[in-house]
């Protein structure tokens, strides 16, 4: 007859089966009944962190540190201190984090030689260097951490070190080399060689590098992998919000804006449950959708909340300033952000720089940004270029078309815009593809082909209207020279929507009032703006009152 499993046994089993709520319950009971050995206190800390119970996790980790010290296991105690530094810094508790950093360093000074804990302690310092714009120093520190991980056969440390090396190489401009290293570290994660917390850190960091490098295909692959990973861990709070934020970004690219907004708001909910790292992404992506839909005040609030995390919401905030006709401010924002950015972040900002500089008439500055964007792509040509870095190529071609139009070369601009359109179409990115059709229409008009221009503008307007991209519809109306047709052209449903807009209701409220989807309301709104030939909801309201459409 075998003895029944203890709470400690049940807790360990539940952890390995990813039933983390059960695992923590069992470990807490085992702790209250007779205490836990230090390695299981450390396990409880990990489970609490995964469940979003940050304060409880820190408490357990501090206890594990003390217990390891009592047992004379200085290396494990220093490792716990290093994780405390990372957790506390990430939670914004910098004073406590610095205190644990000093304690960990003192522990290492008393050791006879190098140890794995030394590598863990390098990680927060290397991250600090990377975030402060010094990827070279970060690369050196991450390389040393990787070396220590290999020396002591510590899979978690090895994976974190390699993650940092790959990320810093992307920031230094060695994009392909860096991404290949990140692919390699992801193999160790997906094969189950890495513990849950380092694995989640790696997933989110790799997706961040894909975003920086405009590698949409890698982003799709690893976002799907992250969704599966999170789905297999239904109790998990940590990392789940970040997963939703990355999903929202891809949904925006593919034109599913209502779904993107819903997903970004779900990520915000995860922040409240204990995934603070999702804060920036959730609010930034909300700002992006709201800006593209023309809800500029709401977009400004979302960007402001994102900025409260300490990260600047660029280029979105500058493009919002441009939409608000604060062009000089938009230019200042982007020029300052560009001056402070590392190589990878500069490339992410350059398409917006082109747009904003052209809005102010500085063609030379726009051309310099466009040339910088396309420069690295010249090293790879032909079919390989289009297949390996399609999104970056599309951005570069779109920027080139904008500059060529400003320089008075519509023939070359038409060629570039149509090349960019083909790539965006293949990537299923309808908003960006429609923007290319606008450029093509402008080029055709300059070449004396009004019929082709009208066709391009009509196609772009239809796509923008379907997306609910109100400002873009207004831009096309102005380019096409369309005039308002008045009340008779509005359907009964459009009149209902217009009355509710005039009463100050949002699309969400209107959807509830009329039992419609938000996407349908957005389409009605775009049709109203198109028919009245006005640029905004406020202008539609004014027009309606002035012309007696509503009272």
MARDO-110437 format. One line per 3 residues: their letters; for each residue x, z negated, y negated of C-alpha. Coordinates in nm, 3 decimals, padded with zeros to 5 digits. Example, Ala and Ser with C-alpha at 12.3 -4.5 7.8 and 13.67 -1.06 7.14 Angstrom:
BEGIN
as) 01.230:-00.780:00.450  01.367:-00.714:00.106
***
This chain:
BEGIN
xxx) 00.000:00.000:00.000  00.150:00.108:-00.333  00.139:-00.103:-00.645
xxx) -00.098:00.019:-00.920  00.058:00.196:-01.217  00.138:-00.028:-01.510
xxx) 00.035:00.053:-01.865  00.396:00.156:-01.927  00.385:00.400:-01.634
xxx) 00.051:00.536:-01.753  00.185:00.573:-02.108  00.489:00.768:-01.995
xxx) 00.274:00.994:-01.775  00.024:01.058:-02.055  00.310:01.154:-02.289
xxx) 00.445:01.412:-02.045  00.091:01.545:-01.996  00.053:01.577:-02.378
xxx) -00.235:01.326:-02.387  -00.083:01.150:-02.681  -00.375:00.931:-02.787
xxx) -00.387:00.794:-02.431  -00.009:00.759:-02.430  -00.006:00.550:-02.747
xxx) -00.295:00.331:-02.626  -00.109:00.255:-02.301  00.222:00.191:-02.475
xxx) 00.057:-00.042:-02.727  -00.102:-00.239:-02.441  00.227:-00.254:-02.252
xxx) 00.400:-00.373:-02.569  00.146:-00.652:-02.624  00.161:-00.764:-02.262
xxx) 00.537:-00.792:-02.213  00.723:-00.581:-02.466  00.881:-00.239:-02.427
xxx) 01.239:-00.136:-02.355  01.402:00.035:-02.657  01.374:00.387:-02.516
xxx) 00.998:00.339:-02.479  00.969:00.191:-02.829  01.137:00.512:-02.946
xxx) 00.885:00.709:-02.735  00.598:00.522:-02.904  00.750:00.614:-03.242
xxx) 00.746:00.982:-03.146  00.386:00.968:-03.024  00.271:00.791:-03.342
xxx) 00.445:01.052:-03.558  00.283:01.338:-03.364  -00.057:01.173:-03.417
xxx) 00.001:01.151:-03.793  00.044:00.772:-03.787  00.354:00.784:-04.004
xxx) 00.379:00.417:-04.105  00.332:00.305:-03.745  00.598:00.551:-03.632
xxx) 00.851:00.422:-03.884  00.783:00.065:-03.772  00.842:00.153:-03.405
xxx) 01.156:00.350:-03.484  01.303:00.060:-03.683  01.228:-00.170:-03.388
xxx) 01.396:00.071:-03.145  01.702:00.075:-03.369  01.721:-00.307:-03.363
xxx) 01.670:-00.324:-02.987  01.941:-00.066:-02.918  02.180:-00.263:-03.141
xxx) 02.101:-00.583:-02.949  02.186:-00.404:-02.625  02.512:-00.276:-02.772
xxx) 02.401:00.090:-02.765  02.532:00.183:-03.110  02.496:00.559:-03.055
xxx) 02.121:00.532:-02.982  02.075:00.289:-03.272  02.245:00.535:-03.507
xxx) 02.028:00.818:-03.373  01.714:00.616:-03.453  01.850:00.547:-03.801
xxx) 01.914:00.920:-03.852  01.555:01.007:-03.753  01.432:00.736:-03.990
xxx) 01.627:00.904:-04.269  01.460:01.239:-04.192  01.109:01.094:-04.157
xxx) 01.128:00.875:-04.468  01.276:01.149:-04.685  01.003:01.387:-04.566
xxx) 00.740:01.125:-04.652  00.884:01.089:-05.005  01.022:00.739:-04.937
xxx) 01.367:00.822:-05.076  01.483:00.466:-05.148  01.412:00.355:-04.790
xxx) 01.562:00.676:-04.658  01.883:00.617:-04.852  01.895:00.261:-04.721
xxx) 01.878:00.379:-04.361  02.134:00.647:-04.440  02.383:00.381:-04.553
xxx) 02.309:00.171:-04.244  02.362:00.468:-04.012  02.693:00.554:-04.178
xxx) 02.815:00.198:-04.135  02.726:00.214:-03.767  02.920:00.538:-03.723
xxx) 03.223:00.396:-03.903  03.245:00.126:-03.637  03.251:00.372:-03.349
xxx) 03.569:00.483:-03.175  03.501:00.856:-03.194  03.238:01.121:-03.268
xxx) 02.890:01.089:-03.116  02.562:01.279:-03.107  02.414:01.050:-03.374
xxx) 02.673:01.186:-03.620  02.514:01.529:-03.575  02.162:01.397:-03.634
xxx) 02.282:01.233:-03.953  02.418:01.569:-04.075  02.073:01.732:-04.052
xxx) 01.906:01.568:-04.358  02.221:01.620:-04.568  02.237:01.986:-04.465
xxx) 01.866:02.031:-04.544  01.927:01.879:-04.887  02.206:02.128:-04.954
xxx) 01.986:02.418:-04.840  01.691:02.311:-05.056  01.911:02.255:-05.361
xxx) 02.038:02.614:-05.347  02.369:02.556:-05.168  02.324:02.736:-04.833
xxx) 02.702:02.761:-04.784  02.745:02.383:-04.765  02.432:02.358:-04.554
xxx) 02.573:02.615:-04.314  02.892:02.412:-04.267  02.699:02.093:-04.194
xxx) 02.456:02.261:-03.956  02.749:02.424:-03.773  02.909:02.084:-03.722
xxx) 02.577:01.943:-03.595  02.549:02.235:-03.352  02.903:02.171:-03.230
xxx) 02.824:01.803:-03.168  02.502:01.893:-02.989  02.694:02.118:-02.751
xxx) 02.972:01.860:-02.701  02.729:01.586:-02.601  02.481:01.815:-02.418
xxx) 02.203:01.703:-02.653  01.942:01.982:-02.638  01.744:01.855:-02.937
xxx) 02.048:01.831:-03.162  02.180:02.164:-03.040  01.849:02.333:-03.122
xxx) 01.824:02.172:-03.468  02.184:02.268:-03.545  02.129:02.628:-03.442
xxx) 01.805:02.636:-03.640  01.995:02.526:-03.949  02.275:02.778:-03.896
xxx) 02.026:03.063:-03.859  01.817:02.950:-04.158  02.121:02.915:-04.384
xxx) 02.246:03.261:-04.283  01.909:03.407:-04.384  01.942:03.225:-04.719
xxx) 02.295:03.363:-04.758  02.164:03.717:-04.715  02.274:03.774:-04.354
xxx) 01.913:03.827:-04.256  01.935:04.010:-03.924  02.212:03.786:-03.793
xxx) 02.020:03.476:-03.898  01.693:03.592:-03.743  01.865:03.672:-03.414
xxx) 01.996:03.314:-03.402  01.646:03.187:-03.473  01.505:03.403:-03.192
xxx) 01.758:03.242:-02.961  01.665:02.888:-03.062  01.297:02.975:-03.018
xxx) 01.368:03.066:-02.656  01.489:02.709:-02.597  01.168:02.579:-02.757
xxx) 00.926:02.802:-02.566  01.103:02.726:-02.238  01.036:02.354:-02.288
xxx) 01.399:02.245:-02.333  01.331:02.073:-02.667  01.131:01.755:-02.741
xxx) 00.799:01.790:-02.927  00.908:01.681:-03.277  01.223:01.897:-03.295
xxx) 01.020:02.181:-03.140  00.755:02.159:-03.414  01.022:02.146:-03.683
xxx) 01.179:02.459:-03.535  00.850:02.651:-03.512  00.767:02.587:-03.877
xxx) 01.119:02.656:-04.005  01.145:02.983:-03.814  00.813:03.100:-03.959
xxx) 00.941:03.006:-04.304  01.246:03.228:-04.250  01.023:03.514:-04.130
xxx) 00.827:03.477:-04.454  01.142:03.476:-04.665  01.274:03.788:-04.494
xxx) 00.938:03.973:-04.501  00.956:04.008:-04.122  00.584:04.034:-04.056
xxx) 00.615:04.132:-03.690  00.829:03.831:-03.604  00.591:03.617:-03.808
xxx) 00.297:03.743:-03.601  00.476:03.677:-03.273  00.593:03.326:-03.360
xxx) 00.267:03.229:-03.536  00.080:03.321:-03.216  00.331:03.114:-03.020
xxx) 00.282:02.821:-03.259  -00.096:02.846:-03.227  -00.066:02.834:-02.848
xxx) 00.178:02.543:-02.871  -00.057:02.347:-03.098  -00.357:02.441:-02.882
xxx) -00.186:02.293:-02.576  -00.150:01.965:-02.769  -00.503:01.900:-02.900
xxx) -00.426:01.542:-03.006  -00.143:01.651:-03.233  -00.175:01.621:-03.610
xxx) 00.188:01.674:-03.714  00.270:02.049:-03.750  -00.094:02.156:-03.693
xxx) -00.162:02.188:-04.067  00.151:02.396:-04.116  00.034:02.623:-03.835
xxx) -00.295:02.676:-04.021  -00.113:02.752:-04.348  00.097:03.022:-04.181
xxx) -00.216:03.166:-04.020  -00.380:03.180:-04.363  -00.091:03.383:-04.503
xxx) -00.122:03.643:-04.226  -00.500:03.656:-04.268  -00.453:03.728:-04.640
xxx) -00.220:04.016:-04.554  -00.481:04.161:-04.319  -00.767:04.131:-04.568
xxx) -00.960:03.850:-04.396  -00.977:03.651:-04.719  -01.280:03.434:-04.647
xxx) -01.130:03.332:-04.314  -00.793:03.272:-04.481  -00.955:03.041:-04.734
xxx) -01.132:02.852:-04.457  -00.809:02.819:-04.256  -00.612:02.705:-04.562
xxx) -00.875:02.440:-04.632  -00.852:02.329:-04.268  -00.477:02.291:-04.322
xxx) -00.553:02.074:-04.624  -00.768:01.856:-04.397  -00.473:01.813:-04.163
xxx) -00.267:01.691:-04.459  -00.512:01.405:-04.505  -00.486:01.321:-04.135
xxx) -00.109:01.290:-04.147  00.067:01.629:-04.172  00.207:01.610:-04.527
xxx) 00.437:01.911:-04.483  00.129:02.135:-04.484  00.040:02.040:-04.844
xxx) 00.226:02.318:-05.022  00.124:02.597:-04.788  -00.243:02.500:-04.772
xxx) -00.285:02.488:-05.150  -00.061:02.786:-05.224  -00.255:03.011:-04.987
xxx) -00.585:02.891:-05.137  -00.444:02.984:-05.477  -00.351:03.330:-05.351
xxx) -00.701:03.410:-05.223  -00.871:03.271:-05.533  -00.638:03.470:-05.762
xxx) -00.700:03.794:-05.575  -01.076:03.733:-05.588  -01.067:03.667:-05.963
xxx) -01.139:03.292:-05.961  -00.853:03.229:-06.199  -00.937:02.871:-06.304
xxx) -00.976:02.762:-05.943  -00.654:02.942:-05.850  -00.471:02.758:-06.129
xxx) -00.588:02.423:-05.987  -00.474:02.519:-05.637  -00.130:02.627:-05.757
xxx) -00.098:02.307:-05.961  -00.172:02.097:-05.653  00.086:02.295:-05.456
xxx) 00.340:02.235:-05.732  00.282:01.860:-05.694  00.482:01.876:-05.369
xxx) 00.801:01.953:-05.561  00.809:02.323:-05.468  00.731:02.582:-05.734
xxx) 00.433:02.807:-05.644  00.603:03.138:-05.722  00.537:03.423:-05.740
xxx) 00.166:03.335:-05.726  00.160:03.126:-06.044  00.337:03.400:-06.243
xxx) 00.096:03.667:-06.116  -00.189:03.436:-06.218  -00.039:03.410:-06.567
xxx) -00.025:03.789:-06.577  -00.393:03.810:-06.478  -00.470:03.560:-06.757
xxx) -00.289:03.793:-07.002  -00.013:03.533:-07.053  00.244:03.804:-06.999
xxx) 00.533:03.647:-07.187  00.486:03.321:-06.995  00.470:03.513:-06.667
xxx) 00.796:03.687:-06.749  00.967:03.359:-06.838  00.843:03.197:-06.516
xxx) 00.976:03.477:-06.297  01.309:03.517:-06.478  01.378:03.145:-06.445
xxx) 01.270:03.135:-06.079  01.483:03.439:-06.002  01.789:03.286:-06.168
xxx) 01.753:02.971:-05.957  01.677:03.142:-05.625  01.915:03.202:-05.335
xxx) 01.953:03.552:-05.190  01.657:03.535:-04.952  01.421:03.382:-05.208
xxx) 01.524:03.639:-05.469  01.406:03.917:-05.240  01.072:03.743:-05.193
xxx) 01.025:03.729:-05.572  01.141:04.080:-05.665  00.809:04.270:-05.612
xxx) 00.636:04.037:-05.860  00.929:04.073:-06.101  00.881:04.451:-06.104
xxx) 00.509:04.418:-06.177  00.552:04.163:-06.454  00.844:04.336:-06.628
xxx) 00.648:04.662:-06.633  00.350:04.480:-06.785  00.575:04.385:-07.074
xxx) 00.724:04.735:-07.098  01.075:04.641:-06.986  01.132:04.938:-06.757
xxx) 01.506:04.872:-06.729  01.451:04.518:-06.598  01.183:04.644:-06.357
xxx) 01.415:04.916:-06.229  01.697:04.666:-06.177  01.465:04.448:-05.969
xxx) 01.337:04.751:-05.773  01.692:04.867:-05.700  01.790:04.518:-05.584
xxx) 01.489:04.513:-05.353  01.570:04.848:-05.195  01.950:04.802:-05.189
xxx) 01.989:04.637:-04.844  01.752:04.891:-04.692  01.994:05.175:-04.769
xxx) 02.222:05.042:-04.496  01.958:05.138:-04.240  01.784:05.472:-04.260
xxx) 01.537:05.687:-04.074  01.291:05.569:-03.808  01.494:05.254:-03.736
xxx) 01.439:05.134:-04.091  01.062:05.176:-04.074  01.034:04.998:-03.740
xxx) 01.275:04.710:-03.799  01.172:04.603:-04.151  00.843:04.778:-04.233
xxx) 00.698:04.524:-04.475  01.017:04.511:-04.679  01.033:04.889:-04.686
xxx) 00.670:04.909:-04.800  00.736:04.659:-05.081  01.043:04.853:-05.190
xxx) 00.859:05.187:-05.190  00.566:05.041:-05.383  00.802:04.894:-05.644
xxx) 00.989:05.224:-05.671  00.660:05.411:-05.727  00.564:05.171:-06.008
xxx) 00.899:05.223:-06.182  00.896:05.601:-06.136  00.552:05.620:-06.299
xxx) 00.682:05.417:-06.594  00.983:05.649:-06.618  00.758:05.957:-06.626
xxx) 00.834:06.099:-06.280  00.490:06.127:-06.115  00.613:06.364:-05.839
xxx) 00.860:06.110:-05.702  00.611:05.828:-05.765  00.348:06.008:-05.555
xxx) 00.595:06.051:-05.271  00.692:05.683:-05.275  00.335:05.555:-05.306
xxx) 00.215:05.763:-05.013  00.511:05.651:-04.803  00.429:05.289:-04.884
xxx) 00.060:05.350:-04.806  00.144:05.478:-04.455  00.339:05.160:-04.378
xxx) 00.075:04.925:-04.519  -00.190:05.113:-04.324  00.010:05.076:-04.002
xxx) 00.046:04.703:-04.073  -00.332:04.676:-04.129  -00.282:04.544:-04.481
xxx) -00.585:04.687:-04.670  -00.527:04.532:-05.013  -00.168:04.653:-05.037
xxx) -00.266:04.993:-04.899  -00.539:05.025:-05.164  -00.288:04.935:-05.438
xxx) -00.077:05.230:-05.321  -00.380:05.458:-05.357  -00.414:05.342:-05.717
xxx) -00.053:05.443:-05.781  -00.115:05.776:-05.609  -00.422:05.833:-05.829
xxx) -00.223:05.762:-06.143  00.046:06.005:-06.029  -00.209:06.278:-05.950
xxx) -00.369:06.234:-06.293  -00.030:06.279:-06.462  00.033:06.591:-06.251
xxx) -00.289:06.750:-06.379  -00.489:06.702:-06.058  -00.798:06.503:-06.165
xxx) -00.993:06.572:-05.845  -00.723:06.416:-05.625  -00.690:06.129:-05.873
xxx) -01.064:06.062:-05.857  -01.053:06.068:-05.477  -00.767:05.814:-05.468
xxx) -00.937:05.587:-05.722  -01.270:05.601:-05.534  -01.102:05.511:-05.203
xxx) -00.912:05.223:-05.365  -01.224:05.093:-05.541  -01.423:05.095:-05.217
xxx) -01.151:04.900:-05.036  -01.116:04.648:-05.318  -01.492:04.602:-05.333
xxx) -01.508:04.539:-04.960  -01.235:04.277:-04.992  -01.397:04.109:-05.291
xxx) -01.090:04.185:-05.506  -01.273:04.169:-05.841  -00.972:04.210:-06.076
xxx) -00.847:04.511:-05.878  -01.192:04.674:-05.897  -01.186:04.626:-06.275
xxx) -00.842:04.789:-06.297  -00.960:05.097:-06.107  -01.274:05.122:-06.321
xxx) -01.058:05.128:-06.631  -00.824:05.391:-06.486  -01.115:05.606:-06.370
xxx) -01.283:05.579:-06.711  -01.617:05.473:-06.564  -01.893:05.345:-06.793
xxx) -02.173:05.096:-06.731  -02.499:05.232:-06.597  -02.720:04.935:-06.688
xxx) -02.994:04.743:-06.512  -03.151:05.033:-06.325  -02.843:05.080:-06.108
xxx) -02.841:04.717:-05.987  -03.032:04.640:-05.668  -03.269:04.346:-05.648
xxx) -03.016:04.145:-05.449  -02.741:04.223:-05.703  -02.969:04.101:-05.981
xxx) -03.019:03.774:-05.790  -02.645:03.732:-05.752  -02.589:03.813:-06.121
xxx) -02.843:03.548:-06.230  -02.669:03.285:-06.020  -02.326:03.389:-06.149
xxx) -02.457:03.357:-06.503  -02.577:03.006:-06.416  -02.217:02.917:-06.332
xxx) -02.238:02.916:-05.952  -01.941:02.999:-05.727  -01.959:03.252:-05.443
xxx) -01.985:02.967:-05.193  -02.286:02.815:-05.372  -02.451:03.157:-05.411
xxx) -02.399:03.224:-05.039  -02.579:02.900:-04.952  -02.857:02.967:-05.201
xxx) -02.925:03.322:-05.077  -02.841:03.260:-04.708  -02.557:03.513:-04.717
xxx) -02.191:03.503:-04.613  -01.931:03.452:-04.885  -01.790:03.795:-04.801
xxx) -02.129:03.958:-04.865  -02.160:03.778:-05.198  -01.810:03.893:-05.292
xxx) -01.907:04.252:-05.208  -02.222:04.225:-05.424  -02.009:04.086:-05.706
xxx) -01.765:04.374:-05.683  -02.055:04.622:-05.688  -02.198:04.451:-05.997
xxx) -01.867:04.475:-06.181  -01.830:04.835:-06.074  -02.178:04.936:-06.188
xxx) -02.155:04.751:-06.518  -01.789:04.858:-06.563  -01.680:04.512:-06.669
xxx) -01.360:04.332:-06.563  -01.475:03.981:-06.474  -01.761:03.746:-06.386
xxx) -01.760:03.614:-06.742  -01.784:03.967:-06.880  -02.068:04.049:-06.639
xxx) -02.255:03.740:-06.760  -02.205:03.837:-07.125  -02.316:04.194:-07.058
xxx) -02.626:04.074:-06.875  -02.734:03.848:-07.164  -02.650:04.106:-07.431
xxx) -02.848:04.380:-07.255  -03.141:04.163:-07.155  -03.080:04.179:-06.783
xx) -03.126:03.802:-06.763  -03.265:03.546:-07.005
***
